[in-house]
Amino acid sequence: MRRIGAHVSAAGGVENAPLNAAAIGATAFAFFSKNQRQWLAKPLTDEQNSAFRENCRAQGFAPEHILIHDSYLINLGHPEEEALEKARAAFLQELQRAEQLGCLLVNYHPGSSLGQGSEAECLQRIVRSVDWALEQTHTAIAVVENTAGQGHAVGYRFEHLAEILRQSRYPERMGVCLDTAHLCAAGYDLTAPQAYEKILQEFDDTVGWANLRGMHLNDSRVECNSRVDRHASLGEGILGWPVFERIARDPRFDEIPLILETPEPERWPAEIARLLTC
């Protein structure tokens, strides 16, 4: 089955996220379990946890079709020890909140070297950071997202993602989320059918299809290989509708949450409906 949705609001309480997803016709969804631009958050209450689980059951959302996105502040590859410890503590909290809500998948951006040290060193710090959090939790799966390669961010090559999974002591609790706009920005041009197949084969050969746990469907406002992250609504960027229709029809993506992060939420119901029926 196609699992298509959007990154919905959890304003007023996390229990509202599945209701907001259902209201736009989604069969999957993503959300923040706390304010994404603040380090601290009020603990989730038993009532919130129960209401979230019940709303997910009532609307037909299984844990494997929900992505919790971590805070934008977290840099698990930070080169400075004090900042790294703060990022690790915040990431641990994200995993713990996911488990309290009965969710599995926590989507995170790998991090940045900030221009200090090599990419290999940054990737090693990220793995140590994620493993540190995983060893203190039980069921949450850390899902690393490919990046556009903007600034000194790592994770813009399939080889980076594969290395994070390879080095981890907990590979069974690791996964990958691909963002189409980030793929484009990093030089993976999906627009031609032959290129689409070649890129997916490269991902399978390098990372492994079984490790794909989610995907963000975003058009790109900037040219391929720009290393700049600028999302556009579907069909309003350089990728165009054919790419997203190809993904929606591809049985390899069945049961994987395909999540819109496009800049015009008012378009989401129509975009989701088109993708579910194409």
C-alpha positions as CSV (number, residue, x, y, z in Angstrom):
1,M,0.0,0.0,0.0
2,R,1.1,3.6,-0.7
3,R,1.9,5.4,2.5
4,I,1.8,9.1,1.7
5,G,1.5,12.1,4.0
6,A,3.1,15.3,5.2
7,H,5.0,16.8,8.1
8,V,2.0,17.9,10.1
9,S,1.5,20.3,13.0
10,A,1.4,19.0,16.6
11,A,0.2,22.4,17.9
12,G,-1.8,22.1,21.0
13,G,-0.3,18.7,21.9
14,V,1.3,15.7,20.1
15,E,-2.0,13.9,20.2
16,N,-3.3,16.3,17.5
17,A,-0.7,15.2,14.9
18,P,-2.5,12.0,13.8
19,L,-5.8,13.9,13.6
20,N,-4.2,16.6,11.5
21,A,-2.7,13.9,9.2
22,A,-6.1,12.2,8.7
23,A,-7.7,15.6,7.9
24,I,-5.5,15.9,4.8
25,G,-6.1,12.4,3.6
26,A,-2.7,11.1,4.6
27,T,-1.8,7.4,5.0
28,A,1.4,8.3,6.8
29,F,2.8,11.4,8.6
30,A,5.7,13.1,10.2
31,F,5.8,15.6,13.1
32,F,8.0,17.2,15.8
33,S,7.3,15.8,19.3
34,K,8.6,19.1,20.7
35,N,9.5,22.6,19.6
36,Q,12.2,22.0,16.9
37,R,13.9,25.3,17.7
38,Q,14.3,24.9,21.5
39,W,16.5,22.6,23.5
40,L,14.2,21.9,26.3
41,A,10.6,20.6,26.3
42,K,8.0,19.8,28.9
43,P,7.8,16.0,29.6
44,L,5.1,14.2,27.8
45,T,2.2,13.2,30.1
46,D,0.7,9.8,30.4
47,E,-2.6,11.4,29.1
48,Q,-0.8,12.7,26.0
49,N,0.9,9.4,25.3
50,S,-2.4,7.5,25.6
51,A,-4.3,10.0,23.5
52,F,-1.6,9.9,20.8
53,R,-1.7,6.1,20.6
54,E,-5.4,6.0,20.6
55,N,-5.7,8.6,17.8
56,C,-3.1,6.7,15.7
57,R,-5.1,3.5,16.1
58,A,-8.4,5.2,15.3
59,Q,-7.0,6.8,12.2
60,G,-5.1,3.7,11.0
61,F,-1.5,4.9,11.5
62,A,0.9,2.1,12.4
63,P,4.3,3.0,14.1
64,E,6.3,2.1,10.9
65,H,4.4,4.7,9.0
66,I,5.2,7.6,11.3
67,L,8.4,9.7,11.3
68,I,9.3,11.8,14.3
69,H,11.7,14.5,13.2
70,D,14.3,15.6,15.7
71,S,15.2,19.2,16.6
72,Y,17.0,21.4,14.0
73,L,19.4,22.5,16.7
74,I,21.0,19.0,17.1
75,N,24.5,18.5,15.5
76,L,25.7,15.0,16.3
77,G,28.9,15.7,14.5
78,H,29.8,18.8,16.4
79,P,33.6,19.1,16.8
80,E,33.5,20.8,20.2
81,E,32.9,18.5,23.2
82,E,30.5,20.7,25.2
83,A,28.2,21.4,22.2
84,L,28.4,17.7,21.3
85,E,27.3,16.6,24.7
86,K,24.4,19.0,24.6
87,A,23.4,17.6,21.1
88,R,23.6,14.0,22.3
89,A,21.5,14.7,25.4
90,A,18.8,16.3,23.2
91,F,18.9,13.4,20.7
92,L,18.5,10.9,23.6
93,Q,15.4,12.9,24.7
94,E,14.0,12.6,21.1
95,L,14.4,8.8,21.2
96,Q,12.9,8.6,24.7
97,R,9.9,10.7,23.6
98,A,9.4,8.5,20.6
99,E,9.3,5.4,22.8
100,Q,6.8,7.0,25.2
101,L,4.5,7.7,22.2
102,G,4.8,4.2,20.9
103,C,6.7,5.4,17.7
104,L,9.6,3.7,16.1
105,L,11.3,6.0,13.6
106,V,13.3,9.1,14.7
107,N,14.5,11.0,11.6
108,Y,17.7,13.0,12.2
109,H,20.1,15.1,10.1
110,P,23.5,13.6,10.5
111,G,25.4,16.8,11.3
112,S,28.3,19.1,10.3
113,S,32.0,19.3,10.9
114,L,31.7,23.2,11.0
115,G,34.8,23.2,9.0
116,Q,36.9,21.6,11.7
117,G,38.4,18.2,10.8
118,S,37.7,15.8,8.0
119,E,34.4,14.3,6.9
120,A,35.5,10.9,8.1
121,E,36.1,12.3,11.6
122,C,32.7,13.9,11.6
123,L,31.0,10.7,10.5
124,Q,32.7,8.8,13.4
125,R,31.5,11.4,15.9
126,I,27.9,11.0,14.5
127,V,28.1,7.2,14.9
128,R,29.4,7.4,18.4
129,S,26.7,10.0,19.2
130,V,23.8,7.9,17.8
131,D,25.1,4.7,19.5
132,W,25.4,6.5,22.8
133,A,21.7,7.3,22.6
134,L,20.6,3.9,21.3
135,E,22.3,2.0,24.1
136,Q,20.2,4.0,26.6
137,T,16.9,3.3,24.8
138,H,15.1,0.1,23.7
139,T,13.0,0.2,20.5
140,A,13.5,3.5,18.7
141,I,15.2,3.4,15.3
142,A,17.5,6.2,14.4
143,V,16.8,7.2,10.7
144,V,19.5,9.3,9.1
145,E,18.5,11.7,6.4
146,N,20.6,12.5,3.4
147,T,21.6,16.2,3.2
148,A,22.1,18.7,0.4
149,G,25.7,19.0,1.3
150,Q,25.2,22.7,2.2
151,G,28.1,24.2,4.2
152,H,30.1,21.5,6.0
153,A,27.2,19.1,6.4
154,V,28.0,15.4,5.8
155,G,25.5,12.8,4.6
156,Y,25.2,14.1,1.0
157,R,26.7,11.0,-0.5
158,F,25.3,7.5,-0.3
159,E,28.7,6.4,0.9
160,H,28.3,8.6,4.0
161,L,25.0,7.1,4.9
162,A,26.4,3.6,4.4
163,E,29.4,4.4,6.6
164,I,27.2,5.5,9.5
165,L,25.2,2.3,9.3
166,R,28.4,0.2,8.9
167,Q,30.2,1.6,11.9
168,S,27.3,1.4,14.3
169,R,27.1,-1.2,17.0
170,Y,23.3,-1.2,16.6
171,P,22.7,-1.7,12.8
172,E,19.4,-3.3,13.5
173,R,18.2,0.0,15.0
174,M,19.5,2.2,12.2
175,G,17.8,3.3,9.0
176,V,17.8,5.9,6.2
177,C,15.4,8.6,5.0
178,L,15.9,10.0,1.5
179,D,14.9,13.5,0.6
180,T,14.3,14.1,-3.1
181,A,15.3,17.8,-3.0
182,H,18.5,17.0,-1.1
183,L,19.3,14.2,-3.6
184,C,19.0,16.8,-6.4
185,A,21.1,19.4,-4.6
186,A,23.8,16.8,-4.0
187,G,24.0,15.8,-7.6
188,Y,21.6,12.8,-7.8
189,D,19.4,13.9,-10.7
190,L,16.2,11.8,-10.7
191,T,14.4,13.5,-13.6
192,A,15.3,11.1,-16.5
193,P,13.8,7.6,-16.1
194,Q,17.2,5.9,-16.8
195,A,18.9,8.1,-14.2
196,Y,16.1,7.3,-11.7
197,E,16.8,3.6,-12.0
198,K,20.5,4.1,-11.9
199,I,20.4,6.2,-8.7
200,L,18.0,3.7,-7.0
201,Q,20.4,0.8,-7.9
202,E,23.3,2.8,-6.6
203,F,21.5,3.3,-3.3
204,D,20.7,-0.4,-3.1
205,D,24.3,-1.4,-3.9
206,T,25.8,1.2,-1.4
207,V,23.3,1.4,1.4
208,G,20.9,-1.4,0.9
209,W,17.2,-1.1,0.1
210,A,16.2,-2.8,3.4
211,N,17.6,0.1,5.3
212,L,15.2,2.7,3.6
213,R,12.7,3.6,6.3
214,G,11.2,6.8,4.9
215,M,11.4,9.4,2.2
216,H,10.7,13.1,1.9
217,L,9.0,14.2,-1.3
218,N,10.1,17.7,-2.1
219,D,10.7,19.5,-5.4
220,S,13.8,21.7,-5.6
221,R,13.9,25.4,-6.3
222,V,17.6,25.2,-7.2
223,E,19.6,23.4,-9.9
224,C,21.0,19.9,-9.5
225,N,24.3,19.7,-7.8
226,S,23.9,23.2,-6.3
227,R,24.6,21.9,-2.8
228,V,21.8,24.3,-1.6
229,D,18.7,23.1,0.2
230,R,15.6,24.9,-1.1
231,H,12.3,23.0,-1.2
232,A,9.5,23.7,-3.7
233,S,5.9,22.4,-4.0
234,L,5.6,19.4,-6.2
235,G,5.7,20.3,-9.8
236,E,6.9,23.9,-9.0
237,G,10.6,23.1,-9.1
238,I,13.2,21.5,-11.4
239,L,12.2,17.9,-10.6
240,G,8.6,18.2,-11.8
241,W,5.5,16.0,-11.2
242,P,6.8,13.0,-13.3
243,V,9.5,12.2,-10.7
244,F,7.0,12.1,-7.9
245,E,4.4,10.1,-9.9
246,R,7.2,7.6,-10.7
247,I,8.0,7.2,-7.1
248,A,4.4,6.8,-6.1
249,R,3.8,4.1,-8.7
250,D,7.1,2.3,-7.8
251,P,6.2,-0.9,-5.8
252,R,9.6,-0.7,-4.1
253,F,8.3,2.2,-2.0
254,D,5.1,0.4,-0.8
255,E,4.7,0.6,3.0
256,I,7.5,3.2,3.3
257,P,6.3,6.6,4.6
258,L,6.6,9.2,1.8
259,I,6.3,12.6,3.5
260,L,5.7,16.0,2.0
261,E,7.8,18.8,3.5
262,T,6.8,21.3,0.8
263,P,6.3,25.0,1.6
264,E,2.6,25.4,0.9
265,P,0.6,23.2,3.3
266,E,-2.7,24.3,1.7
267,R,-1.6,22.1,-1.3
268,W,-1.0,19.0,0.7
269,P,-4.5,17.4,0.4
270,A,-4.5,17.7,-3.4
271,E,-0.9,16.6,-3.7
272,I,-1.5,13.5,-1.5
273,A,-4.7,12.6,-3.4
274,R,-2.9,12.8,-6.7
275,L,0.0,10.7,-5.5
276,L,-2.3,8.1,-4.0
277,T,-4.3,7.7,-7.2
278,C,-1.7,8.1,-9.9
